[in-house]
Amino acid sequence: MYNFLIYLIVLALTIWAMESVNLNSIFKKNRMYQARVLYILIVLGIAYLASSFIINFLTSLK
């Protein structure tokens, strides 16, 4: 149960942190759809890696 809660908290923190990154300057004009898809993939990837690290760290402490 706490795994799901950790995933949600880390996902919210990742979205909040990624708001400060300007990915639009990297992409060509009129490529907003691709930029948003990449943004979502980056957020999900970072959230998964960070939450997996936290869960593994907590289980190793037990």
PDB file of N, H, CA, C and O in Angstrom:
ATOM      1  N   MET A   1       0.824  -1.200   0.000  1.00  0.00           N
ATOM      2  CA  MET A   1       0.000   0.000   0.000  1.00  0.00           C
ATOM      3  C   MET A   1       0.867   1.262   0.000  1.00  0.00           C
ATOM      4  O   MET A   1       0.572   2.229  -0.703  1.00  0.00           O
ATOM      5  N   TYR A   2       1.934   1.239   0.795  1.00  0.00           N
ATOM      6  H   TYR A   2       2.173   0.454   1.366  1.00  0.00           H
ATOM      7  CA  TYR A   2       2.771   2.435   0.844  1.00  0.00           C
ATOM      8  C   TYR A   2       3.551   2.640  -0.458  1.00  0.00           C
ATOM      9  O   TYR A   2       3.999   3.752  -0.735  1.00  0.00           O
ATOM     10  N   ASN A   3       3.718   1.588  -1.255  1.00  0.00           N
ATOM     11  H   ASN A   3       3.354   0.685  -1.030  1.00  0.00           H
ATOM     12  CA  ASN A   3       4.392   1.733  -2.554  1.00  0.00           C
ATOM     13  C   ASN A   3       3.622   2.693  -3.455  1.00  0.00           C
ATOM     14  O   ASN A   3       4.209   3.581  -4.072  1.00  0.00           O
ATOM     15  N   PHE A   4       2.297   2.508  -3.526  1.00  0.00           N
ATOM     16  H   PHE A   4       1.820   1.786  -3.024  1.00  0.00           H
ATOM     17  CA  PHE A   4       1.467   3.360  -4.357  1.00  0.00           C
ATOM     18  C   PHE A   4       1.517   4.804  -3.872  1.00  0.00           C
ATOM     19  O   PHE A   4       1.558   5.728  -4.684  1.00  0.00           O
ATOM     20  N   LEU A   5       1.514   5.002  -2.574  1.00  0.00           N
ATOM     21  H   LEU A   5       1.481   4.252  -1.915  1.00  0.00           H
ATOM     22  CA  LEU A   5       1.587   6.350  -2.009  1.00  0.00           C
ATOM     23  C   LEU A   5       2.927   7.003  -2.333  1.00  0.00           C
ATOM     24  O   LEU A   5       2.981   8.190  -2.656  1.00  0.00           O
ATOM     25  N   ILE A   6       3.997   6.235  -2.248  1.00  0.00           N
ATOM     26  H   ILE A   6       3.953   5.271  -1.987  1.00  0.00           H
ATOM     27  CA  ILE A   6       5.319   6.764  -2.595  1.00  0.00           C
ATOM     28  C   ILE A   6       5.381   7.138  -4.067  1.00  0.00           C
ATOM     29  O   ILE A   6       5.934   8.180  -4.420  1.00  0.00           O
ATOM     30  N   TYR A   7       4.813   6.289  -4.938  1.00  0.00           N
ATOM     31  H   TYR A   7       4.364   5.442  -4.651  1.00  0.00           H
ATOM     32  CA  TYR A   7       4.784   6.600  -6.367  1.00  0.00           C
ATOM     33  C   TYR A   7       4.044   7.901  -6.638  1.00  0.00           C
ATOM     34  O   TYR A   7       4.505   8.722  -7.431  1.00  0.00           O
ATOM     35  N   LEU A   8       2.911   8.097  -5.994  1.00  0.00           N
ATOM     36  H   LEU A   8       2.536   7.430  -5.350  1.00  0.00           H
ATOM     37  CA  LEU A   8       2.129   9.322  -6.207  1.00  0.00           C
ATOM     38  C   LEU A   8       2.850  10.564  -5.702  1.00  0.00           C
ATOM     39  O   LEU A   8       2.847  11.600  -6.368  1.00  0.00           O
ATOM     40  N   ILE A   9       3.462  10.467  -4.539  1.00  0.00           N
ATOM     41  H   ILE A   9       3.464   9.626  -3.998  1.00  0.00           H
ATOM     42  CA  ILE A   9       4.181  11.614  -3.983  1.00  0.00           C
ATOM     43  C   ILE A   9       5.370  11.980  -4.855  1.00  0.00           C
ATOM     44  O   ILE A   9       5.596  13.157  -5.138  1.00  0.00           O
ATOM     45  N   VAL A  10       6.128  10.984  -5.280  1.00  0.00           N
ATOM     46  H   VAL A  10       5.945  10.029  -5.050  1.00  0.00           H
ATOM     47  CA  VAL A  10       7.304  11.241  -6.117  1.00  0.00           C
ATOM     48  C   VAL A  10       6.876  11.755  -7.486  1.00  0.00           C
ATOM     49  O   VAL A  10       7.551  12.612  -8.057  1.00  0.00           O
ATOM     50  N   LEU A  11       5.776  11.252  -8.021  1.00  0.00           N
ATOM     51  H   LEU A  11       5.228  10.556  -7.558  1.00  0.00           H
ATOM     52  CA  LEU A  11       5.270  11.747  -9.297  1.00  0.00           C
ATOM     53  C   LEU A  11       4.892  13.223  -9.196  1.00  0.00           C
ATOM     54  O   LEU A  11       5.211  14.008 -10.089  1.00  0.00           O
ATOM     55  N   ALA A  12       4.221  13.599  -8.124  1.00  0.00           N
ATOM     56  H   ALA A  12       3.962  12.961  -7.398  1.00  0.00           H
ATOM     57  CA  ALA A  12       3.861  15.006  -7.929  1.00  0.00           C
ATOM     58  C   ALA A  12       5.100  15.880  -7.773  1.00  0.00           C
ATOM     59  O   ALA A  12       5.160  16.979  -8.325  1.00  0.00           O
ATOM     60  N   LEU A  13       6.081  15.398  -7.029  1.00  0.00           N
ATOM     61  H   LEU A  13       6.032  14.505  -6.582  1.00  0.00           H
ATOM     62  CA  LEU A  13       7.322  16.160  -6.864  1.00  0.00           C
ATOM     63  C   LEU A  13       8.089  16.285  -8.178  1.00  0.00           C
ATOM     64  O   LEU A  13       8.693  17.323  -8.447  1.00  0.00           O
ATOM     65  N   THR A  14       8.067  15.249  -8.984  1.00  0.00           N
ATOM     66  H   THR A  14       7.575  14.406  -8.765  1.00  0.00           H
ATOM     67  CA  THR A  14       8.760  15.283 -10.270  1.00  0.00           C
ATOM     68  C   THR A  14       8.091  16.267 -11.218  1.00  0.00           C
ATOM     69  O   THR A  14       8.771  17.023 -11.911  1.00  0.00           O
ATOM     70  N   ILE A  15       6.768  16.262 -11.253  1.00  0.00           N
ATOM     71  H   ILE A  15       6.215  15.647 -10.690  1.00  0.00           H
ATOM     72  CA  ILE A  15       6.049  17.228 -12.096  1.00  0.00           C
ATOM     73  C   ILE A  15       6.345  18.643 -11.636  1.00  0.00           C
ATOM     74  O   ILE A  15       6.568  19.533 -12.457  1.00  0.00           O
ATOM     75  N   TRP A  16       6.347  18.854 -10.329  1.00  0.00           N
ATOM     76  H   TRP A  16       6.165  18.131  -9.662  1.00  0.00           H
ATOM     77  CA  TRP A  16       6.630  20.182  -9.782  1.00  0.00           C
ATOM     78  C   TRP A  16       8.048  20.632 -10.137  1.00  0.00           C
ATOM     79  O   TRP A  16       8.267  21.794 -10.481  1.00  0.00           O
ATOM     80  N   ALA A  17       9.003  19.715 -10.054  1.00  0.00           N
ATOM     81  H   ALA A  17       8.826  18.771  -9.775  1.00  0.00           H
ATOM     82  CA  ALA A  17      10.389  20.062 -10.356  1.00  0.00           C
ATOM     83  C   ALA A  17      10.604  20.284 -11.848  1.00  0.00           C
ATOM     84  O   ALA A  17      11.383  21.155 -12.235  1.00  0.00           O
ATOM     85  N   MET A  18       9.930  19.513 -12.686  1.00  0.00           N
ATOM     86  H   MET A  18       9.297  18.805 -12.372  1.00  0.00           H
ATOM     87  CA  MET A  18      10.110  19.637 -14.132  1.00  0.00           C
ATOM     88  C   MET A  18       9.466  20.899 -14.706  1.00  0.00           C
ATOM     89  O   MET A  18       9.754  21.275 -15.842  1.00  0.00           O
ATOM     90  N   GLU A  19       8.609  21.548 -13.945  1.00  0.00           N
ATOM     91  H   GLU A  19       8.375  21.243 -13.022  1.00  0.00           H
ATOM     92  CA  GLU A  19       8.009  22.792 -14.416  1.00  0.00           C
ATOM     93  C   GLU A  19       9.051  23.887 -14.599  1.00  0.00           C
ATOM     94  O   GLU A  19       8.817  24.845 -15.336  1.00  0.00           O
ATOM     95  N   SER A  20      10.185  23.759 -13.947  1.00  0.00           N
ATOM     96  H   SER A  20      10.375  22.981 -13.348  1.00  0.00           H
ATOM     97  CA  SER A  20      11.218  24.784 -14.054  1.00  0.00           C
ATOM     98  C   SER A  20      12.100  24.596 -15.287  1.00  0.00           C
ATOM     99  O   SER A  20      12.898  25.474 -15.613  1.00  0.00           O
ATOM    100  N   VAL A  21      11.965  23.462 -15.975  1.00  0.00           N
ATOM    101  H   VAL A  21      11.316  22.748 -15.711  1.00  0.00           H
ATOM    102  CA  VAL A  21      12.779  23.180 -17.152  1.00  0.00           C
ATOM    103  C   VAL A  21      12.038  23.641 -18.405  1.00  0.00           C
ATOM    104  O   VAL A  21      10.860  23.332 -18.588  1.00  0.00           O
ATOM    105  N   ASN A  22      12.729  24.374 -19.255  1.00  0.00           N
ATOM    106  H   ASN A  22      13.685  24.625 -19.106  1.00  0.00           H
ATOM    107  CA  ASN A  22      12.134  24.865 -20.496  1.00  0.00           C
ATOM    108  C   ASN A  22      12.568  23.957 -21.646  1.00  0.00           C
ATOM    109  O   ASN A  22      13.621  24.158 -22.253  1.00  0.00           O
ATOM    110  N   LEU A  23      11.743  22.961 -21.931  1.00  0.00           N
ATOM    111  H   LEU A  23      10.888  22.797 -21.439  1.00  0.00           H
ATOM    112  CA  LEU A  23      12.049  22.043 -23.019  1.00  0.00           C
ATOM    113  C   LEU A  23      11.662  22.607 -24.379  1.00  0.00           C
ATOM    114  O   LEU A  23      12.113  22.102 -25.407  1.00  0.00           O
ATOM    115  N   ASN A  24      10.840  23.639 -24.399  1.00  0.00           N
ATOM    116  H   ASN A  24      10.473  24.049 -23.564  1.00  0.00           H
ATOM    117  CA  ASN A  24      10.377  24.190 -25.672  1.00  0.00           C
ATOM    118  C   ASN A  24      11.509  24.812 -26.474  1.00  0.00           C
ATOM    119  O   ASN A  24      11.444  24.855 -27.702  1.00  0.00           O
ATOM    120  N   SER A  25      12.527  25.286 -25.810  1.00  0.00           N
ATOM    121  H   SER A  25      12.580  25.251 -24.812  1.00  0.00           H
ATOM    122  CA  SER A  25      13.634  25.910 -26.535  1.00  0.00           C
ATOM    123  C   SER A  25      14.487  24.876 -27.269  1.00  0.00           C
ATOM    124  O   SER A  25      15.258  25.239 -28.157  1.00  0.00           O
ATOM    125  N   ILE A  26      14.365  23.611 -26.917  1.00  0.00           N
ATOM    126  H   ILE A  26      13.739  23.317 -26.195  1.00  0.00           H
ATOM    127  CA  ILE A  26      15.142  22.557 -27.551  1.00  0.00           C
ATOM    128  C   ILE A  26      14.502  22.114 -28.869  1.00  0.00           C
ATOM    129  O   ILE A  26      15.202  21.706 -29.796  1.00  0.00           O
ATOM    130  N   PHE A  27      13.187  22.194 -28.948  1.00  0.00           N
ATOM    131  H   PHE A  27      12.619  22.526 -28.196  1.00  0.00           H
ATOM    132  CA  PHE A  27      12.459  21.649 -30.086  1.00  0.00           C
ATOM    133  C   PHE A  27      12.275  22.668 -31.199  1.00  0.00           C
ATOM    134  O   PHE A  27      12.388  23.875 -30.986  1.00  0.00           O
ATOM    135  N   LYS A  28      11.992  22.159 -32.381  1.00  0.00           N
ATOM    136  H   LYS A  28      11.901  21.179 -32.554  1.00  0.00           H
ATOM    137  CA  LYS A  28      11.705  22.998 -33.532  1.00  0.00           C
ATOM    138  C   LYS A  28      10.327  23.643 -33.368  1.00  0.00           C
ATOM    139  O   LYS A  28       9.550  23.258 -32.495  1.00  0.00           O
ATOM    140  N   LYS A  29      10.043  24.616 -34.209  1.00  0.00           N
ATOM    141  H   LYS A  29      10.675  24.929 -34.918  1.00  0.00           H
ATOM    142  CA  LYS A  29       8.729  25.251 -34.186  1.00  0.00           C
ATOM    143  C   LYS A  29       7.655  24.240 -34.568  1.00  0.00           C
ATOM    144  O   LYS A  29       7.906  23.306 -35.329  1.00  0.00           O
ATOM    145  N   ASN A  30       6.478  24.436 -34.042  1.00  0.00           N
ATOM    146  H   ASN A  30       6.274  25.195 -33.423  1.00  0.00           H
ATOM    147  CA  ASN A  30       5.300  23.617 -34.323  1.00  0.00           C
ATOM    148  C   ASN A  30       5.495  22.146 -33.973  1.00  0.00           C
ATOM    149  O   ASN A  30       4.905  21.274 -34.612  1.00  0.00           O
ATOM    150  N   ARG A  31       6.299  21.868 -32.986  1.00  0.00           N
ATOM    151  H   ARG A  31       6.778  22.576 -32.467  1.00  0.00           H
ATOM    152  CA  ARG A  31       6.511  20.499 -32.509  1.00  0.00           C
ATOM    153  C   ARG A  31       6.104  20.377 -31.043  1.00  0.00           C
ATOM    154  O   ARG A  31       6.763  19.699 -30.256  1.00  0.00           O
ATOM    155  N   MET A  32       5.011  21.043 -30.692  1.00  0.00           N
ATOM    156  H   MET A  32       4.475  21.595 -31.331  1.00  0.00           H
ATOM    157  CA  MET A  32       4.572  21.055 -29.294  1.00  0.00           C
ATOM    158  C   MET A  32       4.088  19.675 -28.845  1.00  0.00           C
ATOM    159  O   MET A  32       4.289  19.290 -27.693  1.00  0.00           O
ATOM    160  N   TYR A  33       3.455  18.933 -29.748  1.00  0.00           N
ATOM    161  H   TYR A  33       3.292  19.246 -30.684  1.00  0.00           H
ATOM    162  CA  TYR A  33       2.949  17.610 -29.381  1.00  0.00           C
ATOM    163  C   TYR A  33       4.103  16.682 -29.001  1.00  0.00           C
ATOM    164  O   TYR A  33       4.025  15.967 -28.002  1.00  0.00           O
ATOM    165  N   GLN A  34       5.162  16.695 -29.791  1.00  0.00           N
ATOM    166  H   GLN A  34       5.225  17.275 -30.602  1.00  0.00           H
ATOM    167  CA  GLN A  34       6.318  15.851 -29.490  1.00  0.00           C
ATOM    168  C   GLN A  34       6.997  16.304 -28.199  1.00  0.00           C
ATOM    169  O   GLN A  34       7.484  15.477 -27.428  1.00  0.00           O
ATOM    170  N   ALA A  35       7.029  17.608 -27.964  1.00  0.00           N
ATOM    171  H   ALA A  35       6.633  18.280 -28.590  1.00  0.00           H
ATOM    172  CA  ALA A  35       7.641  18.121 -26.740  1.00  0.00           C
ATOM    173  C   ALA A  35       6.852  17.678 -25.510  1.00  0.00           C
ATOM    174  O   ALA A  35       7.441  17.330 -24.487  1.00  0.00           O
ATOM    175  N   ARG A  36       5.543  17.687 -25.604  1.00  0.00           N
ATOM    176  H   ARG A  36       5.064  17.969 -26.435  1.00  0.00           H
ATOM    177  CA  ARG A  36       4.713  17.260 -24.473  1.00  0.00           C
ATOM    178  C   ARG A  36       4.847  15.766 -24.217  1.00  0.00           C
ATOM    179  O   ARG A  36       4.886  15.334 -23.065  1.00  0.00           O
ATOM    180  N   VAL A  37       4.918  14.980 -25.278  1.00  0.00           N
ATOM    181  H   VAL A  37       4.886  15.332 -26.213  1.00  0.00           H
ATOM    182  CA  VAL A  37       5.089  13.532 -25.109  1.00  0.00           C
ATOM    183  C   VAL A  37       6.431  13.244 -24.442  1.00  0.00           C
ATOM    184  O   VAL A  37       6.507  12.418 -23.533  1.00  0.00           O
ATOM    185  N   LEU A  38       7.487  13.918 -24.888  1.00  0.00           N
ATOM    186  H   LEU A  38       7.425  14.589 -25.627  1.00  0.00           H
ATOM    187  CA  LEU A  38       8.793  13.731 -24.263  1.00  0.00           C
ATOM    188  C   LEU A  38       8.782  14.178 -22.808  1.00  0.00           C
ATOM    189  O   LEU A  38       9.390  13.528 -21.957  1.00  0.00           O
ATOM    190  N   TYR A  39       8.108  15.264 -22.518  1.00  0.00           N
ATOM    191  H   TYR A  39       7.615  15.792 -23.210  1.00  0.00           H
ATOM    192  CA  TYR A  39       7.981  15.758 -21.142  1.00  0.00           C
ATOM    193  C   TYR A  39       7.316  14.702 -20.258  1.00  0.00           C
ATOM    194  O   TYR A  39       7.780  14.435 -19.149  1.00  0.00           O
ATOM    195  N   ILE A  40       6.234  14.106 -20.748  1.00  0.00           N
ATOM    196  H   ILE A  40       5.857  14.323 -21.648  1.00  0.00           H
ATOM    197  CA  ILE A  40       5.517  13.086 -19.977  1.00  0.00           C
ATOM    198  C   ILE A  40       6.408  11.865 -19.757  1.00  0.00           C
ATOM    199  O   ILE A  40       6.445  11.312 -18.658  1.00  0.00           O
ATOM    200  N   LEU A  41       7.127  11.444 -20.800  1.00  0.00           N
ATOM    201  H   LEU A  41       7.097  11.893 -21.693  1.00  0.00           H
ATOM    202  CA  LEU A  41       8.007  10.285 -20.666  1.00  0.00           C
ATOM    203  C   LEU A  41       9.149  10.545 -19.686  1.00  0.00           C
ATOM    204  O   LEU A  41       9.514   9.668 -18.903  1.00  0.00           O
ATOM    205  N   ILE A  42       9.703  11.740 -19.732  1.00  0.00           N
ATOM    206  H   ILE A  42       9.407  12.453 -20.368  1.00  0.00           H
ATOM    207  CA  ILE A  42      10.779  12.092 -18.800  1.00  0.00           C
ATOM    208  C   ILE A  42      10.262  12.105 -17.367  1.00  0.00           C
ATOM    209  O   ILE A  42      10.916  11.585 -16.462  1.00  0.00           O
ATOM    210  N   VAL A  43       9.082  12.701 -17.159  1.00  0.00           N
ATOM    211  H   VAL A  43       8.551  13.122 -17.894  1.00  0.00           H
ATOM    212  CA  VAL A  43       8.498  12.762 -15.815  1.00  0.00           C
ATOM    213  C   VAL A  43       8.225  11.360 -15.282  1.00  0.00           C
ATOM    214  O   VAL A  43       8.555  11.057 -14.136  1.00  0.00           O
ATOM    215  N   LEU A  44       7.625  10.506 -16.106  1.00  0.00           N
ATOM    216  H   LEU A  44       7.357  10.753 -17.037  1.00  0.00           H
ATOM    217  CA  LEU A  44       7.324   9.152 -15.657  1.00  0.00           C
ATOM    218  C   LEU A  44       8.598   8.353 -15.385  1.00  0.00           C
ATOM    219  O   LEU A  44       8.654   7.584 -14.425  1.00  0.00           O
ATOM    220  N   GLY A  45       9.610   8.529 -16.219  1.00  0.00           N
ATOM    221  H   GLY A  45       9.564   9.154 -16.998  1.00  0.00           H
ATOM    222  CA  GLY A  45      10.864   7.816 -16.010  1.00  0.00           C
ATOM    223  C   GLY A  45      11.572   8.232 -14.735  1.00  0.00           C
ATOM    224  O   GLY A  45      12.033   7.388 -13.967  1.00  0.00           O
ATOM    225  N   ILE A  46      11.657   9.526 -14.515  1.00  0.00           N
ATOM    226  H   ILE A  46      11.283  10.211 -15.139  1.00  0.00           H
ATOM    227  CA  ILE A  46      12.317  10.013 -13.297  1.00  0.00           C
ATOM    228  C   ILE A  46      11.529   9.611 -12.061  1.00  0.00           C
ATOM    229  O   ILE A  46      12.113   9.221 -11.050  1.00  0.00           O
ATOM    230  N   ALA A  47      10.201   9.703 -12.135  1.00  0.00           N
ATOM    231  H   ALA A  47       9.726  10.020 -12.956  1.00  0.00           H
ATOM    232  CA  ALA A  47       9.373   9.326 -10.988  1.00  0.00           C
ATOM    233  C   ALA A  47       9.517   7.844 -10.671  1.00  0.00           C
ATOM    234  O   ALA A  47       9.593   7.460  -9.504  1.00  0.00           O
ATOM    235  N   TYR A  48       9.556   7.008 -11.713  1.00  0.00           N
ATOM    236  H   TYR A  48       9.495   7.320 -12.661  1.00  0.00           H
ATOM    237  CA  TYR A  48       9.717   5.569 -11.485  1.00  0.00           C
ATOM    238  C   TYR A  48      11.074   5.260 -10.856  1.00  0.00           C
ATOM    239  O   TYR A  48      11.156   4.499  -9.892  1.00  0.00           O
ATOM    240  N   LEU A  49      12.127   5.846 -11.397  1.00  0.00           N
ATOM    241  H   LEU A  49      12.061   6.464 -12.180  1.00  0.00           H
ATOM    242  CA  LEU A  49      13.461   5.580 -10.853  1.00  0.00           C
ATOM    243  C   LEU A  49      13.603   6.076  -9.423  1.00  0.00           C
ATOM    244  O   LEU A  49      14.163   5.380  -8.577  1.00  0.00           O
ATOM    245  N   ALA A  50      13.102   7.270  -9.150  1.00  0.00           N
ATOM    246  H   ALA A  50      12.647   7.835  -9.838  1.00  0.00           H
ATOM    247  CA  ALA A  50      13.228   7.826  -7.801  1.00  0.00           C
ATOM    248  C   ALA A  50      12.396   7.042  -6.797  1.00  0.00           C
ATOM    249  O   ALA A  50      12.865   6.758  -5.695  1.00  0.00           O
ATOM    250  N   SER A  51      11.166   6.689  -7.162  1.00  0.00           N
ATOM    251  H   SER A  51      10.785   6.920  -8.057  1.00  0.00           H
ATOM    252  CA  SER A  51      10.330   5.944  -6.222  1.00  0.00           C
ATOM    253  C   SER A  51      10.852   4.527  -6.019  1.00  0.00           C
ATOM    254  O   SER A  51      10.761   3.994  -4.913  1.00  0.00           O
ATOM    255  N   SER A  52      11.391   3.912  -7.053  1.00  0.00           N
ATOM    256  H   SER A  52      11.465   4.345  -7.951  1.00  0.00           H
ATOM    257  CA  SER A  52      11.993   2.587  -6.885  1.00  0.00           C
ATOM    258  C   SER A  52      13.188   2.656  -5.945  1.00  0.00           C
ATOM    259  O   SER A  52      13.389   1.768  -5.117  1.00  0.00           O
ATOM    260  N   PHE A  53      13.974   3.710  -6.078  1.00  0.00           N
ATOM    261  H   PHE A  53      13.810   4.432  -6.750  1.00  0.00           H
ATOM    262  CA  PHE A  53      15.110   3.882  -5.175  1.00  0.00           C
ATOM    263  C   PHE A  53      14.634   4.036  -3.734  1.00  0.00           C
ATOM    264  O   PHE A  53      15.191   3.419  -2.826  1.00  0.00           O
ATOM    265  N   ILE A  54      13.618   4.847  -3.523  1.00  0.00           N
ATOM    266  H   ILE A  54      13.165   5.348  -4.260  1.00  0.00           H
ATOM    267  CA  ILE A  54      13.113   5.069  -2.158  1.00  0.00           C
ATOM    268  C   ILE A  54      12.545   3.792  -1.578  1.00  0.00           C
ATOM    269  O   ILE A  54      12.801   3.470  -0.418  1.00  0.00           O
ATOM    270  N   ILE A  55      11.771   3.054  -2.377  1.00  0.00           N
ATOM    271  H   ILE A  55      11.563   3.315  -3.319  1.00  0.00           H
ATOM    272  CA  ILE A  55      11.182   1.802  -1.886  1.00  0.00           C
ATOM    273  C   ILE A  55      12.269   0.775  -1.564  1.00  0.00           C
ATOM    274  O   ILE A  55      12.208   0.111  -0.530  1.00  0.00           O
ATOM    275  N   ASN A  56      13.257   0.645  -2.442  1.00  0.00           N
ATOM    276  H   ASN A  56      13.307   1.185  -3.282  1.00  0.00           H
ATOM    277  CA  ASN A  56      14.370  -0.284  -2.165  1.00  0.00           C
ATOM    278  C   ASN A  56      15.167   0.140  -0.947  1.00  0.00           C
ATOM    279  O   ASN A  56      15.611  -0.706  -0.170  1.00  0.00           O
ATOM    280  N   PHE A  57      15.352   1.426  -0.774  1.00  0.00           N
ATOM    281  H   PHE A  57      14.991   2.113  -1.405  1.00  0.00           H
ATOM    282  CA  PHE A  57      16.073   1.934   0.392  1.00  0.00           C
ATOM    283  C   PHE A  57      15.291   1.624   1.672  1.00  0.00           C
ATOM    284  O   PHE A  57      15.873   1.190   2.666  1.00  0.00           O
ATOM    285  N   LEU A  58      13.991   1.844   1.648  1.00  0.00           N
ATOM    286  H   LEU A  58      13.518   2.197   0.841  1.00  0.00           H
ATOM    287  CA  LEU A  58      13.169   1.583   2.839  1.00  0.00           C
ATOM    288  C   LEU A  58      13.110   0.099   3.170  1.00  0.00           C
ATOM    289  O   LEU A  58      13.127  -0.277   4.342  1.00  0.00           O
ATOM    290  N   THR A  59      13.043  -0.746   2.146  1.00  0.00           N
ATOM    291  H   THR A  59      13.029  -0.441   1.194  1.00  0.00           H
ATOM    292  CA  THR A  59      13.000  -2.187   2.423  1.00  0.00           C
ATOM    293  C   THR A  59      14.353  -2.704   2.919  1.00  0.00           C
ATOM    294  O   THR A  59      14.399  -3.678   3.670  1.00  0.00           O
ATOM    295  N   SER A  60      15.438  -2.075   2.515  1.00  0.00           N
ATOM    296  H   SER A  60      15.401  -1.284   1.904  1.00  0.00           H
ATOM    297  CA  SER A  60      16.753  -2.527   2.990  1.00  0.00           C
ATOM    298  C   SER A  60      17.000  -2.088   4.445  1.00  0.00           C
ATOM    299  O   SER A  60      17.833  -2.671   5.138  1.00  0.00           O
ATOM    300  N   LEU A  61      16.282  -1.071   4.894  1.00  0.00           N
ATOM    301  H   LEU A  61      15.605  -0.596   4.331  1.00  0.00           H
ATOM    302  CA  LEU A  61      16.433  -0.642   6.274  1.00  0.00           C
ATOM    303  C   LEU A  61      15.735  -1.582   7.255  1.00  0.00           C
ATOM    304  O   LEU A  61      16.078  -1.612   8.437  1.00  0.00           O
ATOM    305  N   LYS A  62      14.772  -2.340   6.776  1.00  0.00           N
ATOM    306  H   LYS A  62      14.493  -2.316   5.816  1.00  0.00           H
ATOM    307  CA  LYS A  62      14.023  -3.224   7.665  1.00  0.00           C
ATOM    308  C   LYS A  62      14.827  -4.425   8.093  1.00  0.00           C
ATOM    309  O   LYS A  62      14.331  -5.264   8.844  1.00  0.00           O
TER     310      LYS A  62
END
